[in-house]
Each structure stands twice: as C-alpha cells, then as structure tokens.
Amino acid sequence: MMDKLEKISYEVKFESTADGGSINKMTSTYYTKGDIVLTEEEIKAGKEKALGMYKVVEAYLLQNPDAYA
C-alpha cells in the first residue's frame, strides 16, 4: 500500500474522565499519490495496523507508569 501513499498522518487525543480513566481518539489521514483511491479493504488494514501500534504503546505505558507524566 505504501506505493500508493505519499504519507500517513496520525493524530491521537487523550482526554481524562471523572473516574480516573481516559477516552482516546485517533484520526488517520491518508495522503495518496496522484488520483489514487484506496479501497475499503486497504483502509481497514491500515486502521488495524495503527490500532496494533496503539495497543503496544498502551501496554508499555501500563507496565511503566513512570515513563509518562
């Protein structure tokens, strides 16, 4: 899929909740080369990869609470 894209931009927002948890929102923006249109399957695959990366970071931060403020 990278041969179809110039770049991908991810924006992640964390908002605290009253119970001490958080609500997390992630937006992915795909910048295609030329007039290329991504298929629904390609978008879904990209979303799954981004979510996988997010889960790895979340697991690390939960195991290492001193790594963030």
Buried (B, 14 or more C-beta within 10 A) or exposed (E): BEEBBEEBEEEEEEEEEEEEEEEEEBEBEBEEEEEEEBEEEBEEEBEEEBEEEBEEEEEEEEEEEEEEE
